[in-house]
């Protein structure tokens, strides 16, 4: 099974978060695509690239299920597996509360550590293979 993590490609905090997910994904099951890219347009996800309240979207490729905001974070924990699967316990928290926290972070992501400046690192061959336009 594989997943695609769609992220705000214009956000340094988001890009650094993607780099972190890449580093944690020991099985190589998560692929990455910017919300400003062609794949996001094909899936009708470009609308989530709102600069004020950007939304991370996770697509589970096996069945085409989409996960937004806090549900995307929980599904990502599931995808990463291992001890990170403990993140699925987040489902015990009401979605309204989870998404409220997610939106607060999303609105302030440019002010958070790593939220501004240059987030680019020279991608290695493994990362380039998992990056989708």
N, C-alpha and C positions, 0 to 999 in steps of 0.2 A: 504494500500500500504506500502511496506517496501523497504528499500535501504540497500546496503552493501557498506561500505566505506573501500576500500583497501588502505593500507598505508605501508610505509617502516617500518617494524618492527624492523629494526636495527638502527633507527634514533630516538634519544631522543626528538628532536624538534617535529617530527611527532607523536610520542607516546604521548607527552604532548598535542598536538593538538587533538588527538583522545579522550583523557581524557576530554578535554574542550567540545568537541562535545557531548560526553556522558552526561556531566553535563547540557548542554543546551537542550538536547532532552527530553523534558517533556513528549512527547507522546510515547517514546520508539520505534520509527519506524526505526531508523538507527542501523544496525548491523555492526560489525567490523571484518576485516580479514587482516592479514599481507600479503603483496605481496609475501613473501617468503613461504607462506602456501599452503596447498593442494587445497583449493578452488580456489585460484588465478591460480594455475597450471591447474586445470580443465577448467577454463575459458580462458586460454592462456594469462594471465595477468602478469605472473612472469617476463616477459621481461621489465616491467616498474619499477622493483626494482633496477635500475641503481644507484649505490652509488653516482655518480656525479650529476645526474639530475633526481633524483627520482620523480615519478609522482604519485599523488593521483588519484585514479580511483573510481568512484561511479557507481555502478550497480543498476539500478531501476529494481527490481525483477518482477514487474507486466508485463513488456513487454521486459525485457532483454536489454534495452537501456544502453549503456556505455557512461560515461562522463569522459573526461580527463582534466588535468590541470585546467585552469580557468573555463571551463565549469563544472567541477566537483564541484568547490567551489560554483558556482551559483546554481547548482542542489541541493547541500547540504543545501543552504539557503532556497530553496523551500521545501525541506524535513522537515526541522526544523519548518517551519511554524511560525505563529505569526508575531511579528514585524521583525523577521529575514528575512521574505520574501522580504523585501526591497532590499536584495542582488540580486534579479533577475534583478534589474535595471542595473546590470553590463553588461547585454547583449547589452546595448546601446553603450558600449565601443567596438571598433573593436577588434576582437579576437586576431589579431596579437599583438596588444598593451597589452591586458590582459595576453596573454600567455608569452610575453616577460618579463613582471613583475613577473609572476609566476615562470618562469625559473630562473630569477635572485635570487629570494628568495630560490628556490630549490637548486641552486648551492651553496648558502651561508648558508644554514640552519644549518650546524654544527657550524657556527660562531655566529649565532643569540642567543639571550637570551633563555636559555633552550635547546639549540642545542647540548650540549655535557653533558656528565655525565649520571647519573642514572635517567631515566624517569619513572621508575616503581613505581606504588603505589599498595598497596595490593587491588586487585579488589574485589568489593563487589559481592554478589550473582547476583544482577541485571546486572552488567557488564559481569560477566561470562556467563550468559544466552545469551547475545547478541554477544559474541565473537565466531567467527567461525574459524575452523582450516584452 
